[in-house]
């Protein structure tokens, strides 16, 4: 949640995204596991959570659309580092 808020996403949108993520990735809270996702700006200016695809991310960036990575493994690593200090 903190990660999305730090990217400028509102609290309501972050809650909605977290709910979507829990539905798509039921093992979300098993540390060290998880897929890589990305938030993409859709045609109707809403954010959609999709599995990470490098080519699609680059194409979206080339179109000037926002892409926010949601890499659960990287987020987990950052949490572990913060907890060990």
C-alpha positions, 0 to 999 in steps of 0.5 A, a space after each residue: 500500500 505504501 508503495 502505491 501511495 508513494 507513486 502518487 496513487 490515491 488511497 481509494 485507488 490503492 485499496 482497489 488495486 490491493 483487492 484486485 491483487 489479492 484476487 489475482 494472486 492468492 498467495 500474495 502474503 507468502 513471503 518470497 513468492 509472487 508474480 510480477 504485475 504492472 499497473 497500466 493506464 487504460 483507454 478510459 483513464 483507469 488503472 488496470 492491474 495486469 501481469 508484467 509484460 516487458 514489451 507491453 510496458 515499453 509500448 505503453 511508455 512509447 504511447 506516453 502512458 504511465 506504467 507502474 511496476 508491482 513486482 511482489 518479489 522486489 517489494 518483499 526484498 525491500 521489506 526484508 531489508 527494512 525489517 533487518 535494520 
